[in-house]
């Protein structure tokens, strides 16, 4: 039986049919129906609703079970016809995953089988059948088509706790498949679930992302409130800081930390956060057990940071443990188990003891342990901020009657509950479940000490260590900052040693982080800076607000950026390619923002490989 849906139609995206696959009484069934009409059968009923407001269409449908059913998949097929010169934004599965605007004839390569046993856990490689073909593109949580006039057709889920949303394009067929990851969700007679809640909208970046963030925040705030969890009232101000990882890695010691801290204090560097990363704990998972390299303990370190005038930050990975940890050895009942009852592997890290494992966020004893950990960090050691990493591990295998999106959302909400109003920097997390819950969030991969990790690139690891990957994704996810959290683009590197970046690559990294990032960290020992490095570093203070930011992808790995800051119009050329770029600025008078020298007068620019340039226009 069908009842007509009287609301309007989607703009430029025509919804064709919904397919629900499910089990009932041990039998697998698959039913198709029109998304614009109410659908009823002997097993369930689906009621679609459509609303239109200020050019935004919101589409929602809810399922109510008549009999006990177990959902397997929910698919919504739509028609989309991007032009050959349009671009499609694909949001990667989590923080580290490559995200960018793709040409309509590009493809996303599948992970090489050679490295799958080690690298498949942190991405989407286990979750759906991936086709490495031209025009076959996919995006998680939200996506858009950018037209040649710079307007976008936006589609985004506003409810990721009911299940992750996957947008799968086939540009050759002119189709878009919107899939909801609901496998394993069980509905008993009379129970209901929201299967899809999404918006579509055509407009400018600002228009569509403003509308998207408003609706998403309403949804997650309602869920948090229903569970008695208070979310941040507002996003924090942009901030600067230092972190130990990208210079010292797990080799940090008490002396290394205090020596670096002393250099910042001596020079009165006006950063906000001084953060200790991995390497202070005895093992991953045993967060309250400091190792021998910190004889005075982490409380002492935090006190020293406070005396220097900074807020203290500490890294931990709350949802994983390594094999050598006391947690793994003594509390195997806390480990996340698959359907066969085996511990769920979350990845491999040669800096630890090899394999590491996911923990069950619903286990009451583990939750009690985490409460003790956070109480120690905040109340005994007096840290002000936590960086919580490898969060994707919580949702690798959803328990019975939970979706991965629900588990991930519950896990991030747990961290907010444990942290109260203190600052949370999220990392290694599917972004949708982190929206409006964490304060800062990594939105790209880890920066590498080389421009590219060529081996991992050749194996198609989209979560790889890579400066190129970090920068590309930082540019692509720029619209999230200030709307869902503040973007953390990862560190910049200005030091002269312990890396393999040339000066042009270093400046491009510094410039892009300053334009598109709202958490500017470095791991450099600033005592080794020369005068040029200091001049560049100090140019980032104080942080200047950027408005009316516009990005044009000229071609792959080349961008033109325009923005206004301090009353000046800036033009930025970003050449992330290993080739020269010849460019002519529009007629006018320009000043190089780095050295204050005039650019021109002919305005012909030749950028070397990996070189970027920022100029501002002189007003008559």
N, C-alpha and C positions, 0 to 999 in steps of 0.2 A: 504494500500500500504506500502511496506517495502523497505528500502534501507539498504544495508549491512554496518556494522561498521567495518572498516578495521584494527583498532588498535588491540593490543595484548590482552592477557587474564589476568585475575587476578591470583595471585599466591595463591594457596591453598584455595581460596574462589570462588566458582562457582556461578555466578549470574543466576537465573532461569527465573524469570518473574517479571514484574511490574504490579501492580493493582492500577488503579486510580478510586476512587469513587467520584462522583460529582452530582450536580443538574443542570438541564437545562430545562427551561420552566416549572418549577414546578415538573419535574420528576427526580427521583433518578436513576442514571446509574452507572454501574461498568464495566470497561473494562480491559482486560489483554493483555499484549504484551511483546515481547522479549526485554530485556534491551539493546541488542546489535544492534538494528535496529531502524531506523526512523519509527515512527508510525503516521498515519494520519487517522482522521475520520471526520464526518461532523461537530463536535463540537470543535475540537482542533487538534493540531499537536505537537508531542514531538520529539525533536532532541537530541539524545545522542552523547556525544563525549568522547573519551578516549585518554589519553596521558600517556606516559611512560618516566621516567627520573630517572637515577641513582637508579634503582631498585624500584622506587615508581610508582604506578599506580594511576592516577587521573581520577575519573569517574564523569561526569556531565551530567545532562539532563535538558533541558529547555522546557517549555510548552508555546505555543502561541494559544490564543483563536480564534476560527472562529466565534463562537456565544458566547453570555454572559453565563458564567458558574460560579457556586459557588463550590469550592473544599471542599470535606469532608475528604478524606484521600488519602495518597500516600504511597504505600507499595512496597518494593523491597524484594523478596524472594531469599535467597542464600543457598547454601549447605556448611556446615562446619562440619568437623569431628575431634574434639579434642580428644586426647587419654585420657584414664581414669586417668592417672597421670599428665595430663596437668592442668593448672589453667586458669580461665577466670576472667579478671579484669572487674568489674562493677562500673562505676562512678555514684554516687548518684545524685539526681536531683539538689541539691544546696549545698552550703558550709557545712551545718551541717549534711547532709545525709550520713549514713554509706557507705563507699566505700572501697573495698578490692578485693583481688584475691580469687575467690571462687573455691572450688572443683567442678568438673563437675556434681557431684551427689548432690550438695547442693541445697537449695531453699532459696528464699527471702520471708520471711513471710509477709503476708498482715496485715495491721493495724487492731487492734481489734476494733470491733464495739462499745465497751464500751467507748473508748476515741475518736472515730472519730469526734464527734461534736466539740471537742476542738483542736485536733492535726492534722486534715487532711489538713489544709490550707497551711502549710509550706512545704509539700512534694508533691509527684506526685500522691497521692492517689485518686484525683478527675479526673485525666487526661486520664486514660486508664484502661481497665479491667485487674486486676492483678491476676495471678494464683499462689497460694502458693503451688507449686509442685516441687519435686526434678527434677533438670535439667532445670527448667524454670527460667532463669536469665535475667536481663535487665540492660542496661547501657545507660546513656545520653551523648551525644556529641561525646564521643570516647570510645573505648574499645580495648582489645587485648587478645589474647590467648598466655599464656606463656608455652612454650614447656619444656621438661625435660632437654634440653641442655642449657636453660636460654635464648634462642632466643625467639622473640615474633612475632606473626602475628598481625599487628596493623590495625585498621579501625577507621577513624575519620572524622567527618564533618568539613569542612573548611568554612562553611557558616551557622551560627546559626541565623542570622537575617532574613533569609527567612523562618524560622520555626525551632523549636527544633527537634533534631534528636534522635530517640530512637532505640537502638539495642536490639532485643529480641531473646534470645537463647532458643532453645529446644534441649538439648544435646542428649536426648534419640532418637529424630527423626533425629538428625544430620542437623538441619536447623537453619537459622538465618533470622529473619524478621527485615528489616530496615524500620522504619516508620518515615515519616516526618509529624510533627504537623502543618498542613496547614488548619485545619477546619475553615471555614468562609471566606477564601480568595476568592475574587470575581475578575474575569477577564472579561473585555469587549472585543468585537471583535478587534483584532489587538494587544492587550496588551499581554505581556509576563512575565514570572516569572521563576526563577531558582528553580526547585523542589528539586534537590539534587546536592551537590557538595562535594565530599568526596575523601579520599585517602585510599589506602591499601598499606602495605609495610611489608616485613619480614626483620628482622635484630636485632641488639642489641637495648637496651633501648635508648642509645645515638643517634644511627642512625635514629631510627624512630621518636623520639620526636624532634630532630633537624629539620628534614624534615617537620614534621607536623607544628611546630611553624613558620617556614619560610613562608609556604603557607598561614597559617591562618593570619599572620600579614599583608601580602600583601592584603588580602581580606578586613580586617577591616580597614586598613589604607586608602584604596580606598574609602570605604563608608564614613569614617569620613571626608576625604578631600572633597568629593562631597557635604557635608553639612557644610563645612567651619569650621570644628572642628580640632584642632591640638592635636594629641596624643603625649604621652611622647616619646622623642627621644630614650631613653634607660631606662632599668630597673634600679631602684636605688640600691645602695649598701646595703648589709645586715645591719640590725640595731637592737639596743636594746632599752628597755624603761620600763616605769612603767605605769600601768593603774589602775584606782580605783575600778573596778567592782568586782573582785573575792575575795575581803576582806570586802568591805563596801557596795557593791550593791547600792540600791537607798538611803541608809542612809548617803551619803557623805555630808559634810559641808565644809564651807570655812576653818575652823580650821583644820579639818582632812587633807584637801589637802595641806595646807601650812605647817603643821607639817611634813607630809611625804616628802614634797619637801625639807624642811630644813634638814632632815636626809641625803638625797642624796647630797645636796650641801655641808654639813659639812664634809662628807667623800669623796668628790670629785669622786663620782661614775660616770664613763665615759659613761653614757647612752646618746642616741640621743633624744628620745621622752618622754615627761611627759604628759600623756593623761587623761582627765577628761571624765568619762563615765556617763551613765544614772543617773539622780538624781538632776541635777542642774536646770532643767526647771520646770515651773509650771505644765505643762501637756505635754504628748507626742503629738506633732503637733505644740505646741506653743513655737517654738525654741528660739525666741528672748526675751522671758519673763522669767527671772531668778526668782527662788523662794526665800523665806525669809531666807533660809540657806546660801545664798551668798549675804550678804548685800552690799558688795562693788562691786558686779557685776563680770561678766566673763572677762571683759577687765582687771580688777585688777589681776585676777588669771593668765591670760596669761602674763601680765607684770612681775609678780613674777617668773614665769617659765623662762622667758627670762633672768631675772637678775641672775638666778641660773646657766645660761649657757646652757639651754636645749631648744629644739623646743617644742612648745605647740600643743597639740592635743585635739580635742573635738568630742564627740560622738553625733550623731543624727540619726534618722530613717526617712528620708525625704519623704517616700512614704506611711506613715501610720499616723493615728491620733486616740486617744482614745476618748471615749464618753464624758468625762468631759472637753475636751479641748475646747477652744474658737473657734478653727478652725471648729470642728465638729458642734458646736452649731450655728455658724454664717455663715458657708460657705458649706452647704450641697450640693450645686451645684458643689463643687470641688471633691466630693466623686466619686469613680469609681462605675458605675452601671452595674448590670447584664442585660440580655435581657428583663427582666420584669420591669426594671427601679428601682430595689431595690439596696440599698447600698451593696457593696461587703465586707463581713467580711474577715479579713486577719488573725485572730487568737484570742487567749484568753491568757491574762497574769494577774495572780493574784496580781502581784506587781504594776499593773496599776489599771484602773477602770474596769477590766474585758475584754470585747470584744474590739477589735480595728479594724479599717477599712482601706481599701486601697483607695488611692487617684489617680485621673486621670491625668497621666503625659502629656496628650495632651490638658488639659484645659488651655487656655491662662492666665486666672486670677491666677490659681494655679502656673503656671510656673513663672509668675511675682512675686508671693509671695516667691517662692523658691529663686529667684534672690535676693530679699531683705534679706532673711535669710543668704545666703552665703556671700553677701556683708557685712552684720553685723559681721559674724564670722571672715571673713578675714580682712576686712578693718577697722571696728570699734573696735572689740575685739582683732584683731591682732593675731589670731591663725594661725599656720603654716600648720596644717594637720587636716583632718576630717576622723573620722571613721564613715562610712555610713552603717547602719544596716537594717535588715528586708527588703532587697531590692526585694526579691521575690514577695512582695505584688503587685508591679507594674503590673505584668503580670498574675495575677490570672484569670482575665476575660478579654480577648482581645476585644476591641471595633470592630465595624463593619469594615470588610475588612482589618483587621490586624491579624497577627499571634502572639502567645505569645512570640515567639523568637524575632520578630520585635519589639514588645513593650518593652521587657526587654533590648534589645540592645539600643533602642532609649532612654530609661530611664538612662542607665549607661553613654551613650554619653552626655546626658544633664548634668549629674554631672561633667563630664570632662569639658564641656563647661563653667560651672559655676565656676569651680576650677582653670581653666587655667593650669599653670605649678606647682601648689601646690600638695602636697602629698595626695593621696586618699587611704585609707584602706577600702576595700570592705568586707562585711560580710552578711551572709544570702542571697546569690545570686547564681542563676544558673551560673556555672563557664564559659561556652562558651561565653555568652554575656559580661563577664568581661575581657576576654582574651585581653591583650595588651592595655586596657583602664585604669584600675586601676593600682596603683603602687605596693601595697601590697594587699593580699587577704587571708581571712580566708579559710582554706581548710579542716577544721574538725569541729566537734560539739563543744559546750561549755564544758570546763572542769568542772567536778562536784567536790564538796568537799568530795565526796566518790569515790571509784574506779568505781562503777557502780550504776546507778539508777535502782534498781531491779524492781520496780513497772512499770516504763516506758518500761523497757526491756521486761517484761512479756506481755505487751500490744503491743509489736512489733513497737514501735515508733522509726523510724530510724533517726530522727532528735533530739533525746533526749539529755539532759544533761548527760554526761558520760565521765569519764576520759579514760576508755577503748575505747570507740567509737572515741574519739578525737585522741588517739594515733594510733589506727589501721588505721584510715583514713589519718592521717599525713604521715604514712609510705607509704601508697598506692598511694598517690598523689604527691610523692616526685619529680617526673620528671617534674612537671610544673614549679618549682621555677627557676627563672633566664631566663626562656624561654617566659612565658606569663605574669608573675608578680613575686614578691617575696612572698614565702609562709609564712603565719601567722599560726602557729600551735596552737595558744592560749597560755595561761600563764603556767608557772611552779610555784610550791608552795614549798618553803623551810622553811617557818615559822613553829613554833611548835604548834600553837593553831588555833582555828576557822576553823578546817577541820577534816576529818576522814581518811586521808591517812596515812599508816604506812611509816616508813623510806625507805623501799625498793621500795614502790610505788612512793614516792616522787622522789627518785633518778632516777627511770626508766622514769618518766615524764620529769625530767630535762635533762637526757641524750638524749632521743629521740628528744626533742625539739631542742637541740643543734646540733644534727646530721642532722636532716631533716628540720629544720625551719630556715628562714632567717629574722624573726622578733621575737626577744626574749624578751617577756614581763613578768613581775611579778606584783602582786598586794600586795605583802608583805609589812608590816611595818618593814623595815630593822633594826630599832632600837632595835627590840626584837630578832634579830639573835644571836645565840651563835657562838662560834669560828668555829665549824664544818660547820654551815650553811654559814658563811661568806667565809670560804675557798672554799666551793663548788660554791658559787655565783661568787666569783672572778675568778674561773677557766674558766668562760665563756668570760673573757676579756683578750686580745682583741679577737674579732671574728676571727677564723682561717678558711681559705678556705679549703674545702674538695673536693677532686677530685677522680675520678674513683670509685664512690660509687656503690657497688653491694649488693643486698639484696636477700637472699634466705629464702623462707618460709619453715622451716623445717617441721612444722605441724601447725595446727591452734593455733595462739597466741604465736608461738615461731619463732624467726628470727635469722639468722646469717648475720651480716653486715660487709663488708670489705670496707675500704676507705684509702686514702693517705692524710696525713695532716702534714705540716711542715717537709716533707721528711721522715716521719715515716709511716709504714704499721700498720693500726689498725684493730683489730678483736673485734667485739662487739657481745655479746650474749644477746638477749632480751627475757626474760621469762615473758610474760604477763599472765601466767596461774597460777591458784591457786594450783600448784603441783610442786614438786622438779624436777629439770632437771639435769641429769648427762651427762657430755660432756667431750670429750678429745680434746685438742688443737693439731694442727699439731706439729711435733717435732720442737723445737726451744726454745729461751729464751724470756720471756715476762715480761712486767712491767705493773702493775695495774695503769691505767691512773689517777685514782682518788687519790690514796694515795702514789704512787711511789714505792710500795713494789713489790718484785719479785713474780711471779706466777709460781708455779711448785715445784720441777723440773719435776715431773712425768706428769705435764700438765693436770691432772685429775681435772675437775671442777664439783662441785655440787652447783647449784643455788637453792636458796630457792624460795618458791612461790613469784611471782611478782618481783624477783630480776634480775637485769641486771648487766653486767660486760663489761667494756671497757679496753682492753689491747693493748699495742703496742709492736712490735717485735724488740728486740735488734739485731743490725747487727753485724756480726763478723768483 
